[in-house]
Amino acid sequence: LLEIIDEVDRLCRENDLRYFLIGGSMLGAVRHKGMIPWDDDIDIGMPREDYELFKAIATEKMSSRYRFVDNGIDSEYHYFFGKVYHQETTLVEYEDPFYLGGVFVDVFPLDGMPASPKRREFHFRCFSMWLQLSRLVATKNVHSKTAFKRFAEKLIKKIFSLSFCLNVCNRIARRYKFSSSEYVANLGGAW
């Protein structure tokens, strides 16, 4: 993990890109003076503009030991945010669908939010609805217990594709610029 973050830091410094430790990684840096002992990844956030530049730079200039992936690069990748994988390791994320990669650093785009509390709430709910739809579409199996819900789930999977849902998420997330917003959010994060 430290090798990966060193490579991310190198690319960001060389290209004047901003990034921040977020989530448990930030908490670990403050509380444990390093990583939380039971943490299994590092989380960073980047303003959307820096995230997009990092994506372009990483695919060209990142050491071959590492690989940056997001839903615009790999159609099988089903997350809204990106990851930098260490290619000399193997890590299977046992979700439905599972994704085969390596040890990773999560890279979250940070996006602007509306100033009005009501608009912020509406913006977040619109984004969340499409993100939940993308997760439903990405699952390989039907998980609902009732016949009606199984039918609805199968119908949704026929109507929408993962790339369509994630493209809508990206359009919604990019509506407000990081640099000109009083509030910003990690829309694709867990918290």
Secondary structure as UniProt FT lines:
FT   HELIX           2..14
FT   TURN            15..16
FT   STRAND          20..21
FT   HELIX           23..31
FT   TURN            37..38
FT   STRAND          42..47
FT   HELIX           48..61
FT   TURN            64..65
FT   STRAND          66..69
FT   TURN            71..73
FT   TURN            75..76
FT   STRAND          82..86
FT   TURN            87..88
FT   STRAND          91..93
FT   STRAND          99..101
FT   STRAND          104..113
FT   HELIX           117..138
FT   HELIX           147..159
FT   HELIX           162..173
FT   TURN            174..175
FT   TURN            179..180
FT   STRAND          183..185
FT   TURN            187..188
//
